[in-house]
Amino acid sequence: MTILNTTFTKTATLTATLAAALALSACQSTPSSPVIQRANSIYETTGIATTKVKAQQNALDSAKNTCRSKQVIVVEDKVKYNGILDENTGRMIGQVGAVVGSIFGTGSPNLSRDDDYEYMIKFRCQ
């Protein structure tokens, strides 16, 4: 009976360890930006992504996590482009590459990086 209990305990411990590892890896795949609290209940965070919309969504998701059930009120926001080329030049090259790629059956060039856009917001919870 002791051998059976020891085997069950080892199996349960291994299962719990695997479940914890999977839960932690799922948390890591969700982008999260640090939130800094400033004076007068104002918070600040920056979302970073390949597109402006994704960067905005990342920043707003961090703000929503901070405010929990309260509403996020954006006090100030600013978008910064950090791409290799000028923003309009990069779009034009991407569009031309997509057309050429569709004609010749090759893929379009990807000039974007994970940190091309930064969306900084100052917000409060209400």
N, C-alpha and C positions, 0 to 999 in steps of 0.2 A: 504494500500500500504506500510506503514511503517513496519508493521509486516512481510510482505513478504520480504522486503529489509533486515531486521534484521536477518531473518532465512537464507537467501541466504548468507549474510556476515559471519554468524557463520559457515555455511557449508563450505564455501570457506576457512575460517581460519583453520578449522579442517582438511580439505583435504590438505592444504599446510603444516600443521604441520606433518601430517602422511607421506607425500612425503619427507619432510626433514629428518624425523627419519629413513625412509627406506634408503635414500641416505647415511646417516651417518653410518648406520649399514653395508652397503655394503663396505664402505671404511675401516671399522675396520676389515673385514674378509681378506683383502689383507695384507700379511705380509710386513712390511716396517721397514728398519733399519735406525737409525739416521746416517747422513752423517756429518763428521767433515771436515772443510777446514783447511789445513795446509799451510805452506809457499810455495811460487813458484807455486801457482795454483794447488797444489796437494790436493786431497780429500781422505778421509779414511772412510770405512764402514765395518761392519761385518754382514754377513748373518748367521742365526742360524736355524737349522732344524734337523729332525730325520735322514736324509741321507746327504752324502757329496754333491750329485748332487743338492738336494733341497737347501742346504745352499749356494752353489755357485750361484744358480739361484736367491735366495733372495738378495744376495749382488749385483749381476749384475743388477737386476731390480732397486735397489735403486740408483746405479750408473747411469743407463739410465735415471731415473727420474731427477737426478741432471743435467745431460748433455743435456737433452731434445733433440734437433735436432742434436746436435754434436755427434761425435763418442767417445766412451769410450776407453781410452788407459790405460790398466792395467800396472802399473809401478812395483808393488810388490804384491805378494799374499802368503797366508800361511793358511794351513788347520790344525785345532786342533780337536782332538777327546776327548770328555768328558764323554764317556759311563761308565756304571757301571763296565763292564769287559774290558779286553783287546779287541781291535777291532777284531782281528782274532778269539779269543775265542768266542766272541759274535756271529760272523757269523756262526761258527761251531755249536754252541748250537742252533741257529735259524734253520739251515739246518736239524740237527738231529730231532728237534722238529717238523718241517714240515713233515718229513718222518714218524715219529711215529704218528703224528696227522692224516695223510692221511690213515695210516694202521688201526688205531682204530676209525677213524671218529670223532676225536676231533680237536679242533683248535690248531694252533701252538702257542707257547708262544711268547709274544711280550715283548722283553727286551729293546726296544728303547724308548727314551724320546724325547721331543720336542727340547731339547738343546744338543743332542749328538754331533753334528758337528758345528764348527764355521769356517767360511771362511772369513778371513780378507783380504781386498784388499786396496791398495793405487792406485789411478787412477787420470788421468787428462782428461779434455774434449778437443777435437780437431776438 
